[in-house]
Amino acid sequence: MRKDTIVIRKIRPEDDTKIARAIRTVLIEMGVPKVGTAYEDEALDCMTSTYDEDRHQYFVLQEGADILGGAGIAPLANFEGNICELQKMYFKSKARGRGLGSKMMATCLQFAKDAGFDQCYLETMPYMDDARKLYRKFGFKAIDGPLGNTGHYSCTVWMIKDL
């Protein structure tokens, strides 16, 4: 797989089924619980309309007709403050280890800055070592507990960074 054939772009309606399938496949592969995680989010099956709001954006990683993964930014749910959340950042195995996570992270964080957020928050699993390494590379720091209420109570690692 050549990096130059891969595109990061805004999600479109025809991507909804493909990204939902990709995310659920990755979650199963990683052993993530189906309850209390993105796996059961209603939004997963209608990502285009979910992110079709002010200060929301979901980006997909596309190679040819295949959607290899994606990530999004949205205001942090159930939180009073100017913090966004990095959401649903998952890549199929063939997209990992190629620097694409860094490109996606840069795209998402630039959107968050442009949207005027002060900080970016995320939730992840303790055994997702590569993801946490990427987050730290981009300046995310671990915090002691969750912010807001995302409904992802099975995620037990919380991180935040200033934008």
Secondary structure as a PSIPRED ss2 file (coil, helix, strand):
# PSIPRED VFORMAT (PSIPRED V4.0)

   1 M C   1.000  0.000  0.000
   2 R C   1.000  0.000  0.000
   3 K H   0.000  1.000  0.000
   4 D H   0.000  1.000  0.000
   5 T H   0.000  1.000  0.000
   6 I E   0.000  0.000  1.000
   7 V E   0.000  0.000  1.000
   8 I E   0.000  0.000  1.000
   9 R E   0.000  0.000  1.000
  10 K E   0.000  0.000  1.000
  11 I C   1.000  0.000  0.000
  12 R C   1.000  0.000  0.000
  13 P H   0.000  1.000  0.000
  14 E H   0.000  1.000  0.000
  15 D H   0.000  1.000  0.000
  16 D H   0.000  1.000  0.000
  17 T H   0.000  1.000  0.000
  18 K H   0.000  1.000  0.000
  19 I H   0.000  1.000  0.000
  20 A H   0.000  1.000  0.000
  21 R H   0.000  1.000  0.000
  22 A H   0.000  1.000  0.000
  23 I H   0.000  1.000  0.000
  24 R H   0.000  1.000  0.000
  25 T H   0.000  1.000  0.000
  26 V H   0.000  1.000  0.000
  27 L H   0.000  1.000  0.000
  28 I H   0.000  1.000  0.000
  29 E H   0.000  1.000  0.000
  30 M C   1.000  0.000  0.000
  31 G C   1.000  0.000  0.000
  32 V C   1.000  0.000  0.000
  33 P C   1.000  0.000  0.000
  34 K C   1.000  0.000  0.000
  35 V C   1.000  0.000  0.000
  36 G C   1.000  0.000  0.000
  37 T C   1.000  0.000  0.000
  38 A H   0.000  1.000  0.000
  39 Y H   0.000  1.000  0.000
  40 E H   0.000  1.000  0.000
  41 D C   1.000  0.000  0.000
  42 E H   0.000  1.000  0.000
  43 A H   0.000  1.000  0.000
  44 L H   0.000  1.000  0.000
  45 D H   0.000  1.000  0.000
  46 C C   1.000  0.000  0.000
  47 M H   0.000  1.000  0.000
  48 T H   0.000  1.000  0.000
  49 S H   0.000  1.000  0.000
  50 T H   0.000  1.000  0.000
  51 Y C   1.000  0.000  0.000
  52 D C   1.000  0.000  0.000
  53 E C   1.000  0.000  0.000
  54 D C   1.000  0.000  0.000
  55 R C   1.000  0.000  0.000
  56 H C   1.000  0.000  0.000
  57 Q E   0.000  0.000  1.000
  58 Y E   0.000  0.000  1.000
  59 F E   0.000  0.000  1.000
  60 V E   0.000  0.000  1.000
  61 L E   0.000  0.000  1.000
  62 Q E   0.000  0.000  1.000
  63 E E   0.000  0.000  1.000
  64 G C   1.000  0.000  0.000
  65 A C   1.000  0.000  0.000
  66 D E   0.000  0.000  1.000
  67 I E   0.000  0.000  1.000
  68 L E   0.000  0.000  1.000
  69 G E   0.000  0.000  1.000
  70 G E   0.000  0.000  1.000
  71 A E   0.000  0.000  1.000
  72 G E   0.000  0.000  1.000
  73 I E   0.000  0.000  1.000
  74 A E   0.000  0.000  1.000
  75 P E   0.000  0.000  1.000
  76 L C   1.000  0.000  0.000
  77 A C   1.000  0.000  0.000
  78 N C   1.000  0.000  0.000
  79 F C   1.000  0.000  0.000
  80 E C   1.000  0.000  0.000
  81 G C   1.000  0.000  0.000
  82 N C   1.000  0.000  0.000
  83 I E   0.000  0.000  1.000
  84 C E   0.000  0.000  1.000
  85 E E   0.000  0.000  1.000
  86 L E   0.000  0.000  1.000
  87 Q E   0.000  0.000  1.000
  88 K E   0.000  0.000  1.000
  89 M E   0.000  0.000  1.000
  90 Y E   0.000  0.000  1.000
  91 F E   0.000  0.000  1.000
  92 K C   1.000  0.000  0.000
  93 S H   0.000  1.000  0.000
  94 K H   0.000  1.000  0.000
  95 A H   0.000  1.000  0.000
  96 R C   1.000  0.000  0.000
  97 G C   1.000  0.000  0.000
  98 R C   1.000  0.000  0.000
  99 G C   1.000  0.000  0.000
 100 L H   0.000  1.000  0.000
 101 G H   0.000  1.000  0.000
 102 S H   0.000  1.000  0.000
 103 K H   0.000  1.000  0.000
 104 M H   0.000  1.000  0.000
 105 M H   0.000  1.000  0.000
 106 A H   0.000  1.000  0.000
 107 T H   0.000  1.000  0.000
 108 C H   0.000  1.000  0.000
 109 L H   0.000  1.000  0.000
 110 Q H   0.000  1.000  0.000
 111 F H   0.000  1.000  0.000
 112 A H   0.000  1.000  0.000
 113 K H   0.000  1.000  0.000
 114 D H   0.000  1.000  0.000
 115 A C   1.000  0.000  0.000
 116 G C   1.000  0.000  0.000
 117 F C   1.000  0.000  0.000
 118 D C   1.000  0.000  0.000
 119 Q E   0.000  0.000  1.000
 120 C E   0.000  0.000  1.000
 121 Y E   0.000  0.000  1.000
 122 L E   0.000  0.000  1.000
 123 E E   0.000  0.000  1.000
 124 T E   0.000  0.000  1.000
 125 M C   1.000  0.000  0.000
 126 P C   1.000  0.000  0.000
 127 Y C   1.000  0.000  0.000
 128 M C   1.000  0.000  0.000
 129 D H   0.000  1.000  0.000
 130 D H   0.000  1.000  0.000
 131 A H   0.000  1.000  0.000
 132 R H   0.000  1.000  0.000
 133 K H   0.000  1.000  0.000
 134 L H   0.000  1.000  0.000
 135 Y H   0.000  1.000  0.000
 136 R H   0.000  1.000  0.000
 137 K H   0.000  1.000  0.000
 138 F C   1.000  0.000  0.000
 139 G C   1.000  0.000  0.000
 140 F C   1.000  0.000  0.000
 141 K E   0.000  0.000  1.000
 142 A E   0.000  0.000  1.000
 143 I E   0.000  0.000  1.000
 144 D C   1.000  0.000  0.000
 145 G C   1.000  0.000  0.000
 146 P C   1.000  0.000  0.000
 147 L C   1.000  0.000  0.000
 148 G C   1.000  0.000  0.000
 149 N C   1.000  0.000  0.000
 150 T C   1.000  0.000  0.000
 151 G C   1.000  0.000  0.000
 152 H C   1.000  0.000  0.000
 153 Y C   1.000  0.000  0.000
 154 S C   1.000  0.000  0.000
 155 C C   1.000  0.000  0.000
 156 T C   1.000  0.000  0.000
 157 V E   0.000  0.000  1.000
 158 W E   0.000  0.000  1.000
 159 M E   0.000  0.000  1.000
 160 I E   0.000  0.000  1.000
 161 K E   0.000  0.000  1.000
 162 D E   0.000  0.000  1.000
 163 L C   1.000  0.000  0.000
